[in-house]
Amino acid sequence: LVVNAMARAAMSTGTITVWAPNNWRSHVSVHDAARAYLYAIENYHLMRGMTYNVTAASFTMLELARTVAQHCGNSPAIEVRESGDDARSYQSVSDKLTSMGFAYTDPALTDAIKGLRAVLTP
């Protein structure tokens, strides 16, 4: 959701505000999330009873903002704020899932950001 919010801000206001720029978030595109779900159904016999993380990559909030800005096409400004109420910071890996053969198609989220840009551009 943070990528969606950043893309919307970039396209509507021309500025991405980043709170807690060094906090980490794990991300996956909707397309890859759906593919992972189907993969689990198709491989139920191997995956039954186990837990898997579905995350293509982890980024700092500032890295995400820079990636969104790079692919939004309108060169939005990035405004960094060090403080904020959101103390969430986490990274996760999906090595267990990828070791079974699942491959992410958009780990850098560039296709997802370009898709958001297409939807948000009037």
C-alpha positions in Angstrom: 0.0 0.0 0.0 2.9 2.4 0.7 3.9 2.2 -3.0 0.4 3.0 -4.1 0.3 6.0 -1.7 3.6 7.3 -2.9 2.6 7.0 -6.5 -0.6 8.8 -5.9 1.2 11.6 -4.1 3.8 11.8 -6.8 1.2 12.1 -9.6 -1.3 14.3 -7.8 0.9 16.7 -5.8 4.4 16.3 -7.3 5.9 15.5 -3.9 6.5 12.2 -2.1 6.7 12.7 1.7 8.8 10.1 3.4 8.4 9.5 7.1 11.0 7.4 8.8 13.2 7.0 5.7 15.3 4.2 7.2 12.4 2.0 8.2 12.1 -1.2 6.1 9.1 -2.6 4.3 8.7 -5.8 2.4 6.9 -5.7 -0.8 5.3 -7.8 -3.5 3.3 -6.8 -6.6 -0.3 -7.9 -6.7 0.5 -9.9 -9.8 3.2 -11.9 -8.0 1.0 -12.3 -4.9 -1.7 -13.8 -7.0 0.8 -16.1 -8.8 2.2 -17.2 -5.4 -1.3 -18.1 -4.3 -1.9 -20.2 -7.4 1.6 -21.8 -7.0 0.6 -22.8 -3.5 -2.6 -24.4 -4.7 -0.8 -26.2 -7.5 1.8 -27.5 -5.0 -0.4 -28.1 -2.1 0.9 -31.7 -1.7 4.4 -30.3 -1.1 3.5 -27.1 0.9 0.7 -28.5 3.1 1.0 -27.5 6.7 3.9 -25.1 6.2 4.1 -21.3 6.4 5.7 -19.2 3.6 6.6 -15.5 3.3 5.5 -14.0 0.0 7.7 -11.0 -0.5 9.7 -10.1 -3.5 12.1 -7.7 -1.8 12.6 -5.4 1.2 13.3 -1.7 0.8 13.8 1.3 3.0 11.1 3.9 2.8 13.5 6.2 1.1 14.6 3.6 -1.4 10.9 3.1 -2.3 10.3 6.8 -2.7 13.3 7.1 -5.0 12.1 4.1 -7.1 8.6 5.5 -7.3 10.0 8.9 -8.3 12.2 7.4 -11.0 9.2 5.6 -12.6 6.4 8.1 -12.2 7.6 10.2 -15.2 6.9 13.6 -13.7 10.1 14.0 -11.5 8.4 14.4 -8.2 10.3 16.0 -5.3 11.0 13.8 -2.3 10.5 15.4 1.1 12.1 13.5 4.0 10.8 13.8 7.5 12.8 12.0 10.2 10.0 11.7 12.8 6.5 10.2 12.6 4.1 8.0 14.4 4.8 4.9 12.3 7.6 2.9 13.9 7.0 -0.2 11.8 10.2 -1.5 10.3 10.6 -5.0 9.1 12.2 -7.1 6.5 11.2 -10.6 5.4 12.6 -13.0 2.9 10.9 -15.7 0.9 13.8 -18.0 0.4 11.7 -21.0 1.5 9.2 -20.3 -1.4 11.8 -19.5 -4.0 13.8 -22.6 -3.1 10.8 -24.6 -4.2 10.9 -23.0 -7.6 8.7 -20.0 -7.4 10.2 -16.9 -9.1 9.0 -13.3 -8.8 8.5 -11.4 -12.0 8.7 -7.9 -10.6 11.0 -7.8 -7.5 11.9 -4.1 -8.1 8.2 -3.1 -8.4 8.9 -1.2 -11.6 6.1 -2.8 -13.5 3.7 -2.2 -10.6 4.7 1.5 -10.4 4.3 1.9 -14.2 0.9 0.3 -13.9 -0.1 2.8 -11.2 1.2 5.6 -13.3 -1.0 4.5 -16.2 -4.1 4.4 -13.9 -3.3 7.8 -12.2 -2.4 9.7 -15.3 -5.4 11.7 -16.6 
